[in-house]
Every structure is written in C-alpha cells, then in structure tokens.
C-alpha cells in the first residue's frame, strides 16, 4: 500500500513522495500534485523534475490489445508473453496454412517446404509418382511417415536400380515393415521404373513430357476447393498408361500434380498460395 506518513527530512520527503506518486501511476490514478505535508513549491517542482513523474492516462477498454488470433501458425511458433492488460503478444508472424496439414509436425513441414513446389527433375518426378502410387486407398500421412523407409527400400528411388529388381527383391520388400507391403504396388513400382527408362531410351525426357501438359507453368486453381481429379489428370493418366505405367489413375495423378507443382491447390488463405505475401 502507498504510505501517507508525513515528511520529516528532505530524504524522507523524496522517498515518500516518489512511492506515493508511483503507486498512483501503477494503479491508473493521476500522480499527486501536492505532498502530504506542507513544503515549498520549489521543492515540489524539484521532486517532479528529479523523478520525472508524469500522469499516465489509463488505456480505454476499447483500445486494449486483443488476444492474437488462433490461426494455425508456421512450425516453430513460440508461445507469446502477457502484456500489462493480460493480452497475448506473439513474437513470430502468424500464417494460415491448408487445413489438411495442421496438427502433425511432419505434415506441416511437408506442406510448408515441399507440397506444390515445382519439381523439374525427371527422377524426382518419377520418385514422387511412385510414392503416390503407394498412397492409393491410403492417406498421404501414412506414406509420409514411411517415406524414409521407402527411400531406403527402393535404394534412393534410382530408376535404374529399381528397374533391375528381381523376384528376390520383391520378396525382400514384402517383408520390410518400413513400407506399405502390397505386392501389386511393389511390382508396379518396379515396372514404372522400367517404363521410365524406356521413355529415356526413346529420347523422351520425363520432365519435359510432364511439364508439356501445362505449358511449362503451374496452373493456379481459382476454385474454393480442390477437385479429386480433372480432365487434365485423366489425360496425363492415359498418357502414362500408354507408356506402361501402373497405379497412375486420374485421382493418383491429380494428387501427384498437386505435390510436384503442376497445379497450385493451396487454399485461398494459405500463405503458400501463389501470389500470397
């Protein structure tokens, strides 16, 4: 509590006046303009100048800082601190992302750093198509959490090495708990590696083949939601099947198109959306 004792000496007067003034400031009251005991006006002015005591107006309720909006933030956001009004003050920029990626750090990192980034390397495009083939009937979350196992099992997704897999390799993969152990999908992955090499031998670059369908530029989906498939995904699916690829239906192909940046399907309010700041 603020002391109201009289001032007997210059030192005591200084201490008492300062404590009283600061107490009233912290509680939102205007500072004292007079000491509790008589003192020369010059002494009061000296004290005010010495301690720089100034009136601090209270912040009106309408101008108080409001709690930060709970829009999902980037991975690595840290909790904020409390200001004097009890409101949350965040230290990092808050950004919205596509809702499907929230709640799982690995999914969030994949969304923020990979999903929708244009891939121009043929082998990388083939590797992602292979993973999307394993996703058929499953969630991408399931595949992503096993991606390291797939990379190891398929020897770095090198098409030349995968194309050389034998029946013994297929049996080895069927016993590998780090991947999806579907014989049909494993056999398709080996066959797709061979189809990739066949295109290469025929002088058809896989990356050029893929990007030619969109004129070399990412298509930005202006709709509010993403479709499961499109006429273009059906066209690409048919072209891949003619070249010997398996597990490349139009739905799988469209998921692949989203992932490798052939189409931008980030939500309109997502920070990764094309043109978003």
Backbone as CSV, one residue per row, in Angstrom:
resi,resn,N_x,N_y,N_z,CA_x,CA_y,CA_z,C_x,C_y,C_z
1,UNK,0.844,-1.196,0.000,0.000,0.000,0.000,0.873,1.238,0.000
2,UNK,0.328,2.382,-0.454,1.088,3.614,-0.511,1.093,4.261,0.856
3,UNK,2.259,4.708,1.288,2.393,5.325,2.602,1.877,6.747,2.568
4,UNK,1.226,7.150,3.664,0.771,8.528,3.780,1.447,9.203,4.979
5,UNK,2.600,8.724,5.415,3.318,9.303,6.545,3.842,10.684,6.179
6,UNK,3.994,11.540,7.204,4.488,12.882,6.950,5.943,12.883,6.565
7,UNK,6.403,13.972,5.985,7.786,14.108,5.544,8.536,14.920,6.583
8,UNK,9.553,14.317,7.139,10.282,14.998,8.212,11.622,15.535,7.737
9,UNK,12.248,14.851,6.784,13.527,15.327,6.265,13.442,15.356,4.757
10,UNK,14.429,16.046,4.132,14.454,16.099,2.672,14.528,14.694,2.083
11,UNK,15.350,13.797,2.647,15.493,12.430,2.132,14.198,11.652,2.312
12,UNK,13.565,11.802,3.523,12.309,11.103,3.747,11.222,11.633,2.837
13,UNK,11.237,12.969,2.633,10.233,13.562,1.745,10.363,13.013,0.325
14,UNK,11.602,12.919,-0.162,11.838,12.370,-1.505,11.270,10.974,-1.625
15,UNK,11.606,10.122,-0.656,11.198,8.726,-0.715,9.683,8.590,-0.668
16,UNK,9.060,9.328,0.270,7.622,9.210,0.440,6.880,9.709,-0.779
17,UNK,7.296,10.850,-1.304,6.589,11.410,-2.456,6.723,10.519,-3.694
18,UNK,7.910,9.997,-3.888,8.139,9.133,-5.046,7.289,7.880,-4.949
19,UNK,7.268,7.221,-3.827,6.492,5.997,-3.654,5.023,6.261,-3.867
20,UNK,4.529,7.395,-3.290,3.111,7.716,-3.446,2.774,7.982,-4.900
21,UNK,3.642,8.753,-5.571,3.380,9.068,-6.976,3.378,7.837,-7.842
22,UNK,4.386,6.969,-7.685,4.466,5.753,-8.496,3.317,4.825,-8.201
23,UNK,2.930,4.728,-6.953,1.803,3.865,-6.605,0.543,4.297,-7.342
24,UNK,0.295,5.587,-7.389,-0.894,6.085,-8.059,-0.792,5.892,-9.577
25,UNK,0.413,6.011,-10.102,0.588,5.773,-11.549,0.264,4.325,-11.889
26,UNK,0.818,3.335,-11.151,0.612,1.923,-11.451,-0.832,1.504,-11.284
27,UNK,-1.580,2.217,-10.422,-2.994,1.888,-10.245,-3.873,2.671,-11.183
28,UNK,-3.286,3.496,-12.037,-4.046,4.227,-13.028,-4.518,5.585,-12.577
29,UNK,-4.174,5.992,-11.354,-4.584,7.299,-10.861,-3.557,8.335,-11.248
30,UNK,-4.001,9.587,-11.396,-3.021,10.634,-11.705,-2.087,10.845,-10.536
31,UNK,-0.854,11.209,-10.782,0.104,11.396,-9.698,-0.290,12.553,-8.813
32,UNK,0.212,12.483,-7.613,-0.052,13.558,-6.669,0.550,14.860,-7.157
33,UNK,-0.189,15.920,-6.968,0.332,17.236,-7.352,0.823,18.012,-6.147
34,UNK,0.476,17.463,-4.940,0.932,18.108,-3.717,1.403,17.050,-2.745
35,UNK,2.417,17.337,-1.924,2.836,16.386,-0.898,1.810,16.369,0.207
36,UNK,1.955,15.379,1.081,1.003,15.248,2.177,1.264,16.242,3.290
37,UNK,2.395,16.874,3.308,2.684,17.916,4.293,3.117,19.148,3.527
38,UNK,3.004,20.251,4.191,3.374,21.485,3.524,4.839,21.490,3.157
39,UNK,5.132,22.007,1.989,6.514,22.117,1.535,6.576,23.265,0.549
40,UNK,7.685,23.897,0.453,7.813,24.997,-0.505,7.539,24.517,-1.917
41,UNK,6.899,25.344,-2.721,6.576,24.977,-4.097,7.812,24.614,-4.889
42,UNK,8.886,25.264,-4.604,10.125,24.961,-5.330,10.577,23.554,-5.053
43,UNK,10.358,23.037,-3.827,10.738,21.652,-3.515,9.884,20.662,-4.295
44,UNK,8.602,20.949,-4.433,7.723,20.055,-5.188,8.152,20.003,-6.658
45,UNK,8.397,21.157,-7.231,8.851,21.188,-8.623,10.146,20.420,-8.801
46,UNK,11.037,20.558,-7.826,12.309,19.851,-7.904,12.105,18.350,-7.889
47,UNK,11.211,17.891,-7.011,10.933,16.451,-6.939,10.331,15.939,-8.246
48,UNK,9.376,16.657,-8.798,8.754,16.217,-10.049,9.760,16.124,-11.176
49,UNK,10.665,17.118,-11.254,11.705,17.082,-12.289,12.701,15.970,-12.042
50,UNK,13.053,15.771,-10.751,14.064,14.770,-10.407,13.596,13.362,-10.748
51,UNK,12.339,13.047,-10.464,11.832,11.694,-10.673,10.997,11.570,-11.945
52,UNK,10.880,12.641,-12.676,10.178,12.627,-13.965,8.791,12.015,-13.831
53,UNK,8.060,12.405,-12.812,6.733,11.868,-12.569,5.755,12.582,-13.480
54,UNK,5.090,11.819,-14.350,4.108,12.382,-15.264,2.848,11.545,-15.213
55,UNK,1.759,12.201,-15.520,0.484,11.477,-15.488,0.445,10.449,-16.611
56,UNK,-0.003,9.230,-16.272,-0.117,8.155,-17.254,-1.591,7.846,-17.458
57,UNK,-2.208,8.289,-18.554,-3.641,8.035,-18.753,-3.912,6.552,-18.904
58,UNK,-5.032,6.107,-18.376,-5.410,4.695,-18.496,-5.873,4.411,-19.916
59,UNK,-5.563,3.213,-20.349,-5.991,2.817,-21.687,-7.458,2.452,-21.636
60,UNK,-8.252,2.997,-22.538,-9.679,2.705,-22.539,-9.909,1.255,-22.925
61,UNK,-11.011,0.650,-22.426,-11.270,-0.766,-22.739,-11.313,-1.045,-24.226
62,UNK,-11.820,-0.094,-25.027,-11.938,-0.331,-26.468,-10.596,-0.376,-27.167
63,UNK,-9.528,0.127,-26.525,-8.231,0.175,-27.167,-7.272,-0.867,-26.623
64,UNK,-7.755,-1.723,-25.723,-6.875,-2.747,-25.183,-6.461,-3.723,-26.261
65,UNK,-5.244,-4.245,-26.137,-4.734,-5.219,-27.099,-5.560,-6.490,-26.983
66,UNK,-6.038,-6.976,-28.104,-6.835,-8.188,-28.094,-5.938,-9.412,-28.245
67,UNK,-6.361,-10.578,-27.726,-5.556,-11.792,-27.883,-5.317,-12.104,-29.345
68,UNK,-4.129,-12.644,-29.635,-3.789,-12.975,-31.019,-4.739,-14.018,-31.562
69,UNK,-5.094,-13.891,-32.834,-5.990,-14.833,-33.482,-5.338,-16.206,-33.532
70,UNK,-6.113,-17.246,-33.292,-5.564,-18.599,-33.249,-5.562,-19.253,-34.616
71,UNK,-5.092,-18.512,-35.617,-4.890,-19.107,-36.934,-3.688,-20.026,-36.829
72,UNK,-3.750,-21.234,-37.410,-2.592,-22.118,-37.342,-1.345,-21.411,-37.832
73,UNK,-0.245,-21.551,-37.089,0.982,-20.849,-37.419,2.023,-21.790,-37.978
74,UNK,3.090,-21.179,-38.488,4.196,-21.965,-39.014,4.822,-22.810,-37.921
75,UNK,5.410,-23.951,-38.357,6.145,-24.765,-37.396,7.236,-23.924,-36.773
76,UNK,7.400,-24.054,-35.481,8.422,-23.289,-34.805,7.874,-22.078,-34.090
77,UNK,6.521,-21.822,-34.193,5.959,-20.681,-33.469,6.097,-20.917,-31.984
78,UNK,6.425,-19.900,-31.279,6.586,-19.997,-29.836,5.453,-19.266,-29.138
79,UNK,5.165,-19.679,-27.908,4.117,-19.030,-27.149,4.478,-17.575,-26.926
80,UNK,3.453,-16.735,-26.829,3.689,-15.324,-26.619,3.873,-15.004,-25.151
81,UNK,3.932,-13.708,-24.845,4.056,-13.261,-23.469,2.846,-12.426,-23.119
82,UNK,2.613,-12.208,-21.843,1.470,-11.433,-21.416,1.851,-9.983,-21.216
83,UNK,1.050,-9.067,-21.787,1.304,-7.660,-21.550,0.576,-7.229,-20.289
84,UNK,0.637,-5.953,-19.946,0.063,-5.492,-18.687,-1.446,-5.581,-18.680
85,UNK,-2.096,-5.697,-19.831,-3.537,-5.838,-19.889,-3.956,-7.297,-19.921
86,UNK,-2.995,-8.224,-19.918,-3.316,-9.641,-19.915,-3.529,-10.224,-21.288
87,UNK,-3.245,-9.474,-22.352,-3.452,-9.966,-23.703,-2.204,-10.679,-24.197
88,UNK,-2.404,-11.620,-25.123,-1.291,-12.382,-25.669,-0.576,-11.575,-26.734
89,UNK,0.729,-11.463,-26.611,1.549,-10.754,-27.605,2.451,-11.788,-28.260
90,UNK,2.214,-12.094,-29.520,3.003,-13.111,-30.207,4.301,-12.523,-30.700
91,UNK,5.334,-13.387,-30.793,6.658,-12.931,-31.193,6.980,-13.281,-32.636
92,UNK,6.272,-14.267,-33.212,6.510,-14.656,-34.593,5.284,-14.354,-35.439
93,UNK,5.494,-14.183,-36.723,4.389,-13.924,-37.633,3.480,-15.136,-37.683
94,UNK,2.175,-14.910,-37.639,1.201,-15.990,-37.695,0.734,-16.139,-39.137
95,UNK,0.778,-17.361,-39.640,0.378,-17.616,-41.012,-0.614,-18.768,-41.063
96,UNK,-1.602,-18.641,-41.918,-2.562,-19.718,-42.124,-2.000,-20.691,-43.148
97,UNK,-2.346,-21.958,-43.002,-1.947,-22.958,-43.995,-3.158,-23.825,-44.316
98,UNK,-3.022,-24.652,-45.322,-4.094,-25.576,-45.694,-4.435,-26.458,-44.495
99,UNK,-5.731,-26.613,-44.236,-6.151,-27.293,-43.005,-5.692,-28.737,-42.933
100,UNK,-5.539,-29.406,-44.078,-5.183,-30.825,-44.044,-3.806,-31.065,-43.442
101,UNK,-2.966,-30.031,-43.407,-1.595,-30.210,-42.917,-1.453,-29.943,-41.431
102,UNK,-2.460,-29.394,-40.789,-2.326,-28.996,-39.393,-2.363,-30.177,-38.430
103,UNK,-1.657,-30.020,-37.323,-1.728,-30.996,-36.247,-0.654,-32.062,-36.264
104,UNK,0.140,-32.108,-37.304,1.212,-33.106,-37.420,2.464,-32.366,-37.889
105,UNK,3.508,-32.284,-37.056,4.710,-31.532,-37.439,5.303,-31.967,-38.771
106,UNK,5.267,-33.271,-39.056,5.835,-33.755,-40.310,4.987,-33.299,-41.500
107,UNK,3.672,-33.347,-41.334,2.775,-32.882,-42.393,2.909,-31.379,-42.591
108,UNK,3.046,-30.644,-41.504,3.195,-29.197,-41.598,4.479,-28.828,-42.348
109,UNK,5.576,-29.510,-42.007,6.844,-29.238,-42.682,6.757,-29.603,-44.161
110,UNK,6.105,-30.725,-44.463,5.936,-31.134,-45.862,5.127,-30.086,-46.627
111,UNK,4.037,-29.639,-46.022,3.216,-28.602,-46.659,3.994,-27.313,-46.874
112,UNK,4.719,-26.882,-45.853,5.394,-25.584,-45.905,6.599,-25.580,-46.840
113,UNK,7.268,-26.722,-46.987,8.542,-26.755,-47.700,8.521,-27.509,-49.020
114,UNK,7.540,-28.406,-49.216,7.578,-29.263,-50.398,6.324,-29.219,-51.258
115,UNK,5.155,-29.346,-50.625,3.918,-29.546,-51.382,3.630,-28.344,-52.284
116,UNK,3.530,-28.614,-53.566,3.233,-27.553,-54.516,4.448,-26.843,-55.079
117,UNK,5.639,-27.193,-54.602,6.851,-26.582,-55.149,7.158,-27.252,-56.491
118,UNK,7.283,-26.499,-57.566,7.529,-27.108,-58.878,8.784,-27.975,-58.900
119,UNK,8.619,-29.205,-59.350,9.725,-30.156,-59.472,10.041,-30.304,-60.958
120,UNK,11.290,-30.025,-61.319,11.674,-30.051,-62.735,12.616,-31.205,-63.070
121,UNK,13.002,-31.971,-62.081,13.923,-33.089,-62.297,13.129,-34.356,-62.590
122,UNK,13.481,-35.031,-63.668,12.737,-36.208,-64.086,12.721,-37.321,-63.055
123,UNK,13.863,-37.630,-62.469,13.925,-38.714,-61.480,13.118,-38.373,-60.232
124,UNK,13.158,-37.104,-59.827,12.380,-36.688,-58.652,10.883,-36.776,-58.940
125,UNK,10.491,-36.440,-60.162,9.089,-36.560,-60.541,8.647,-38.021,-60.522
126,UNK,9.503,-38.899,-61.037,9.183,-40.323,-61.029,9.098,-40.861,-59.597
127,UNK,10.015,-40.448,-58.742,10.016,-40.925,-57.354,8.727,-40.525,-56.646
128,UNK,8.288,-39.275,-56.858,7.052,-38.826,-56.206,5.851,-39.556,-56.779
129,UNK,5.846,-39.828,-58.063,4.747,-40.586,-58.667,4.696,-41.997,-58.073
130,UNK,5.850,-42.578,-57.833,5.905,-43.912,-57.231,5.309,-43.903,-55.825
131,UNK,5.668,-42.900,-55.027,5.114,-42.795,-53.674,3.607,-42.577,-53.718
132,UNK,3.143,-41.755,-54.655,1.708,-41.524,-54.761,0.979,-42.793,-55.190
133,UNK,1.650,-43.648,-55.950,1.055,-44.932,-56.293,0.826,-45.784,-55.058
134,UNK,1.746,-45.730,-54.110,1.584,-46.480,-52.861,0.491,-45.868,-51.993
135,UNK,0.142,-44.617,-52.248,-0.889,-43.964,-51.453,-2.286,-44.453,-51.806
136,UNK,-2.458,-45.074,-52.950,-3.789,-45.488,-53.404,-4.538,-46.212,-52.290
137,UNK,-5.703,-45.687,-51.921,-6.515,-46.273,-50.869,-6.075,-45.912,-49.465
138,UNK,-5.017,-45.136,-49.336,-4.483,-44.751,-48.029,-4.382,-43.227,-47.953
139,UNK,-3.960,-42.734,-46.807,-3.752,-41.295,-46.654,-2.294,-40.952,-46.942
140,UNK,-2.059,-39.697,-47.350,-0.685,-39.270,-47.578,0.095,-39.256,-46.267
141,UNK,-0.571,-39.000,-45.164,0.089,-39.026,-43.855,0.751,-40.386,-43.621
142,UNK,0.044,-41.449,-43.983,0.586,-42.805,-43.808,1.858,-42.986,-44.621
143,UNK,1.847,-42.510,-45.855,3.022,-42.649,-46.722,4.157,-41.763,-46.232
144,UNK,3.849,-40.536,-45.858,4.892,-39.594,-45.448,5.659,-40.107,-44.231
145,UNK,4.949,-40.714,-43.308,5.616,-41.223,-42.110,6.453,-42.467,-42.403
146,UNK,6.329,-43.009,-43.598,7.152,-44.152,-44.008,8.116,-43.788,-45.143
147,UNK,8.195,-42.526,-45.465,8.980,-42.133,-46.632,10.441,-42.548,-46.508
148,UNK,11.018,-42.371,-45.357,12.428,-42.776,-45.192,12.592,-44.267,-45.430
149,UNK,11.619,-45.042,-44.980,11.672,-46.479,-45.229,11.588,-46.802,-46.707
150,UNK,10.755,-46.070,-47.434,10.644,-46.269,-48.885,11.951,-45.912,-49.588
151,UNK,12.538,-44.798,-49.197,13.795,-44.377,-49.832,14.873,-45.437,-49.632
152,UNK,14.931,-45.964,-48.428,15.929,-47.000,-48.151,15.614,-48.282,-48.921
153,UNK,14.362,-48.709,-48.874,13.977,-49.973,-49.509,14.126,-49.932,-51.028
154,UNK,13.865,-48.785,-51.627,13.956,-48.648,-53.078,15.266,-47.984,-53.515
155,UNK,16.266,-48.110,-52.646,17.638,-47.718,-52.966,17.716,-46.294,-53.539
156,UNK,17.130,-45.359,-52.764,17.206,-43.961,-53.137,16.325,-43.574,-54.303
157,UNK,15.369,-44.445,-54.667,14.485,-44.205,-55.805,15.283,-43.904,-57.080
158,UNK,16.317,-44.678,-57.270,17.091,-44.606,-58.515,16.392,-45.521,-59.526
159,UNK,15.805,-44.984,-60.600,15.054,-45.816,-61.540,15.864,-46.974,-62.120
160,UNK,17.144,-46.763,-62.380,17.967,-47.825,-62.952,18.124,-48.988,-61.974
161,UNK,18.315,-48.684,-60.698,18.474,-49.746,-59.704,17.151,-50.456,-59.441
162,UNK,16.059,-49.679,-59.375,14.752,-50.290,-59.120,14.329,-51.155,-60.310
163,UNK,14.624,-50.705,-61.520,14.256,-51.476,-62.704,14.936,-52.838,-62.730
164,UNK,16.055,-52.958,-62.034,16.803,-54.219,-62.007,16.364,-55.147,-60.878
165,UNK,15.366,-54.766,-60.117,14.898,-55.618,-59.011,14.398,-56.955,-59.551
166,UNK,14.695,-57.979,-58.797,14.269,-59.332,-59.152,13.154,-59.791,-58.227
167,UNK,12.708,-61.009,-58.435,11.675,-61.572,-57.567,12.155,-61.643,-56.125
168,UNK,13.453,-61.887,-55.957,14.009,-61.925,-54.598,13.905,-60.553,-53.935
169,UNK,14.106,-59.497,-54.703,13.968,-58.141,-54.163,12.524,-57.855,-53.774
170,UNK,11.601,-58.351,-54.590,10.192,-58.148,-54.278,9.828,-58.857,-52.981
171,UNK,10.345,-60.054,-52.783,10.097,-60.775,-51.535,10.725,-60.040,-50.353
172,UNK,11.903,-59.480,-50.589,12.557,-58.698,-49.529,11.695,-57.512,-49.135
173,UNK,11.145,-56.823,-50.123,10.295,-55.678,-49.844,8.993,-56.093,-49.164
174,UNK,8.482,-57.254,-49.495,7.258,-57.741,-48.870,7.453,-58.010,-47.380
175,UNK,8.693,-58.201,-46.981,8.992,-58.459,-45.568,9.476,-57.211,-44.837
176,UNK,9.483,-56.079,-45.522,10.005,-54.837,-44.937,8.885,-54.070,-44.220
177,UNK,8.941,-53.956,-42.892,7.871,-53.253,-42.158,7.916,-51.737,-42.328
178,UNK,8.978,-51.226,-42.955,9.113,-49.784,-43.111,8.370,-49.209,-44.301
179,UNK,7.716,-50.079,-45.094,6.977,-49.608,-46.270,5.571,-50.205,-46.264
180,UNK,4.789,-49.863,-47.283,3.486,-50.487,-47.469,3.715,-51.786,-48.234
181,UNK,3.418,-52.898,-47.592,3.752,-54.202,-48.175,2.599,-54.731,-49.036
182,UNK,2.429,-54.082,-50.173,1.433,-54.504,-51.149,2.181,-55.025,-52.367
183,UNK,2.003,-56.292,-52.674,2.734,-56.876,-53.801,2.399,-56.162,-55.106
184,UNK,1.132,-55.856,-55.306,0.730,-55.205,-56.557,1.419,-53.850,-56.712
185,UNK,1.506,-53.098,-55.628,2.136,-51.774,-55.691,3.648,-51.879,-55.849
186,UNK,4.249,-52.866,-55.212,5.700,-53.053,-55.341,6.054,-53.450,-56.770
187,UNK,5.296,-54.393,-57.317,5.533,-54.826,-58.701,5.315,-53.654,-59.661
188,UNK,4.302,-52.831,-59.381,4.041,-51.664,-60.234,5.194,-50.675,-60.173
189,UNK,5.774,-50.494,-58.989,6.904,-49.558,-58.853,8.090,-50.017,-59.690
190,UNK,8.351,-51.326,-59.675,9.446,-51.863,-60.486,9.135,-51.680,-61.972
191,UNK,7.904,-51.965,-62.352,7.504,-51.795,-63.749,7.548,-50.329,-64.175
192,UNK,7.208,-49.416,-63.270,7.239,-47.996,-63.610,8.664,-47.483,-63.791
193,UNK,9.596,-48.079,-63.059,10.998,-47.715,-63.260,11.446,-48.140,-64.655
194,UNK,11.006,-49.296,-65.073,11.355,-49.773,-66.410,10.680,-48.919,-67.486
195,UNK,9.451,-48.481,-67.223,8.758,-47.612,-68.177,9.463,-46.259,-68.285
196,UNK,9.947,-45.774,-67.158,10.698,-44.511,-67.150,11.954,-44.633,-68.009
197,UNK,12.689,-45.743,-67.843,13.914,-45.941,-68.611,13.603,-46.138,-70.099
198,UNK,12.467,-46.764,-70.381,12.083,-46.965,-71.783,11.812,-45.615,-72.461
199,UNK,11.183,-44.702,-71.748,10.963,-43.365,-72.299,12.299,-42.671,-72.546
200,UNK,13.200,-42.838,-71.606,14.518,-42.214,-71.729,15.266,-42.760,-72.936
201,UNK,15.202,-44.059,-73.122,15.885,-44.694,-74.253,15.272,-44.261,-75.587
202,UNK,13.982,-43.940,-75.552,13.299,-43.494,-76.767,13.507,-42.002,-77.019
203,UNK,14.302,-41.368,-76.179,14.588,-39.945,-76.348,13.519,-39.033,-75.769
204,UNK,12.666,-39.570,-74.900,11.591,-38.782,-74.300,11.947,-38.459,-72.857
205,UNK,12.286,-37.213,-72.602,12.635,-36.790,-71.243,11.374,-36.735,-70.382
206,UNK,11.424,-37.389,-69.242,10.218,-37.489,-68.411,9.747,-36.121,-67.923
207,UNK,10.671,-35.264,-67.498,10.289,-33.942,-67.002,9.655,-33.099,-68.110
208,UNK,10.249,-33.138,-69.296,9.689,-32.370,-70.413,8.317,-32.909,-70.807
209,UNK,8.194,-34.234,-70.781,6.908,-34.876,-71.086,5.828,-34.392,-70.120
210,UNK,6.142,-34.359,-68.829,5.166,-33.988,-67.805,4.784,-32.512,-67.906
211,UNK,5.778,-31.638,-67.947,5.511,-30.200,-67.912,4.891,-29.679,-69.207
212,UNK,4.997,-30.445,-70.280,4.377,-30.020,-71.534,2.854,-29.971,-71.408
213,UNK,2.293,-30.768,-70.495,0.835,-30.791,-70.325,0.294,-29.476,-69.759
214,UNK,1.140,-28.709,-69.089,0.693,-27.436,-68.502,1.420,-26.248,-69.126
215,UNK,2.055,-26.500,-70.252,2.752,-25.410,-70.927,3.959,-24.910,-70.158
216,UNK,4.500,-25.747,-69.286,5.697,-25.386,-68.540,5.451,-24.490,-67.327
217,UNK,4.174,-24.164,-67.047,3.870,-23.260,-65.946,2.803,-23.862,-65.036
218,UNK,2.901,-23.555,-63.760,1.950,-24.053,-62.772,0.554,-23.488,-63.024
219,UNK,-0.428,-24.359,-62.980,-1.822,-23.944,-63.081,-2.314,-23.583,-61.679
220,UNK,-2.871,-22.405,-61.519,-3.409,-21.977,-60.226,-4.902,-22.257,-60.201
221,UNK,-5.313,-23.109,-59.285,-6.727,-23.442,-59.153,-7.447,-22.289,-58.456
222,UNK,-8.348,-21.643,-59.145,-9.065,-20.490,-58.602,-10.310,-20.882,-57.823
223,UNK,-10.638,-22.166,-57.819,-11.836,-22.612,-57.100,-11.591,-22.586,-55.599
224,UNK,-12.678,-22.587,-54.835,-12.568,-22.558,-53.384,-12.057,-23.874,-52.815
225,UNK,-12.281,-24.978,-53.520,-11.844,-26.289,-53.055,-11.139,-27.023,-54.187
226,UNK,-10.368,-28.029,-53.810,-9.604,-28.797,-54.799,-10.410,-30.009,-55.252
227,UNK,-10.394,-30.302,-56.535,-11.113,-31.483,-57.033,-10.308,-32.752,-56.776
228,UNK,-10.960,-33.883,-56.913,-10.262,-35.166,-56.770,-9.523,-35.519,-58.057
229,UNK,-10.080,-35.112,-59.179,-9.458,-35.334,-60.482,-9.967,-34.284,-61.446
230,UNK,-9.291,-34.148,-62.560,-9.675,-33.152,-63.571,-9.520,-33.781,-64.956
231,UNK,-10.056,-33.137,-65.976,-9.831,-33.646,-67.332,-8.350,-33.758,-67.664
232,UNK,-7.550,-32.826,-67.150,-6.118,-32.888,-67.431,-5.471,-34.076,-66.726
233,UNK,-5.880,-34.368,-65.492,-5.295,-35.527,-64.799,-5.684,-36.820,-65.510
234,UNK,-6.874,-36.842,-66.102,-7.272,-38.027,-66.860,-6.447,-38.150,-68.141
235,UNK,-6.140,-37.022,-68.741,-5.310,-37.042,-69.952,-3.893,-37.528,-69.646
236,UNK,-3.318,-37.008,-68.572,-1.962,-37.428,-68.197,-1.958,-38.888,-67.790
237,UNK,-2.988,-39.305,-67.057,-3.099,-40.708,-66.646,-3.097,-41.632,-67.864
238,UNK,-3.879,-41.278,-68.850,-3.958,-42.106,-70.057,-2.614,-42.147,-70.785
239,UNK,-1.916,-41.009,-70.830,-0.617,-40.964,-71.499,0.407,-41.825,-70.766
240,UNK,0.370,-41.801,-69.451,1.297,-42.629,-68.664,0.998,-44.116,-68.859
241,UNK,-0.269,-44.469,-68.874,-0.643,-45.873,-69.048,-0.196,-46.392,-70.417
242,UNK,-0.293,-45.552,-71.431,0.149,-45.964,-72.764,1.645,-46.255,-72.786
243,UNK,2.371,-45.657,-71.867,3.822,-45.860,-71.790,4.201,-46.957,-70.798
244,UNK,3.207,-47.669,-70.290,3.476,-48.833,-69.447,3.419,-48.589,-67.948
245,UNK,3.014,-47.417,-67.499,2.936,-47.125,-66.064,1.679,-47.751,-65.442
246,UNK,1.803,-48.171,-64.185,0.703,-48.748,-63.422,0.456,-47.911,-62.158
247,UNK,-0.739,-48.071,-61.589,-1.152,-47.301,-60.417,-1.014,-45.800,-60.675
248,UNK,-1.503,-45.408,-61.840,-1.464,-43.995,-62.223,-2.847,-43.564,-62.706
249,UNK,-3.863,-43.900,-61.928,-5.215,-43.467,-62.259,-5.332,-41.958,-62.132
250,UNK,-6.411,-41.373,-62.644,-6.550,-39.914,-62.639,-6.557,-39.273,-61.254
251,UNK,-7.031,-39.995,-60.230,-7.026,-39.440,-58.880,-5.603,-39.419,-58.326
252,UNK,-4.882,-40.512,-58.510,-3.479,-40.556,-58.073,-2.672,-39.503,-58.822
253,UNK,-2.917,-39.393,-60.119,-2.169,-38.425,-60.929,-2.453,-36.999,-60.469
254,UNK,-3.712,-36.720,-60.113,-4.001,-35.353,-59.683,-3.318,-35.036,-58.354
255,UNK,-3.288,-35.998,-57.430,-2.569,-35.790,-56.162,-1.088,-35.527,-56.441
256,UNK,-0.555,-36.241,-57.398,0.849,-36.057,-57.806,1.046,-34.675,-58.436
257,UNK,0.111,-34.245,-59.275,0.195,-32.922,-59.903,0.222,-31.818,-58.840
258,UNK,-0.594,-31.979,-57.808,-0.599,-31.011,-56.710,0.758,-30.974,-56.007
259,UNK,1.291,-32.161,-55.739,2.521,-32.267,-54.946,3.732,-31.695,-55.664
260,UNK,3.813,-31.908,-56.993,5.018,-31.500,-57.727,4.872,-30.140,-58.401
261,UNK,3.793,-29.431,-58.093,3.662,-28.060,-58.573,3.103,-27.895,-59.965
262,UNK,2.552,-28.938,-60.556,1.885,-28.767,-61.848,0.629,-27.927,-61.667
263,UNK,0.041,-28.036,-60.478,-1.124,-27.244,-60.138,-0.943,-26.705,-58.724
264,UNK,-1.380,-25.477,-58.496,-1.338,-24.873,-57.163,-2.725,-24.980,-56.562
265,UNK,-2.856,-25.888,-55.587,-4.138,-26.086,-54.929,-4.095,-25.667,-53.467
266,UNK,-3.159,-24.796,-53.114,-3.170,-24.266,-51.754,-4.455,-23.462,-51.545
267,UNK,-4.993,-23.524,-50.343,-6.219,-22.802,-50.022,-6.039,-21.305,-50.282
268,UNK,-7.119,-20.599,-50.609,-7.007,-19.166,-50.912,-6.343,-18.352,-49.810
269,UNK,-6.529,-18.770,-48.539,-5.938,-18.003,-47.435,-4.618,-18.589,-46.953
270,UNK,-4.098,-19.607,-47.655,-2.837,-20.236,-47.251,-1.658,-19.343,-47.626
271,UNK,-0.670,-19.273,-46.731,0.483,-18.407,-47.006,1.334,-18.913,-48.159
272,UNK,1.166,-20.180,-48.558,1.920,-20.727,-49.675,1.213,-20.533,-51.013
273,UNK,0.048,-19.953,-50.981,-0.716,-19.736,-52.205,0.074,-18.838,-53.155
274,UNK,0.023,-19.117,-54.451,0.713,-18.283,-55.436,0.247,-16.843,-55.311
275,UNK,1.209,-15.937,-55.176,0.888,-14.531,-55.045,0.655,-14.095,-53.628
276,UNK,0.597,-15.065,-52.670,0.405,-14.700,-51.270,1.688,-14.112,-50.721
277,UNK,1.546,-13.135,-49.834,2.723,-12.492,-49.248,3.116,-13.221,-47.974
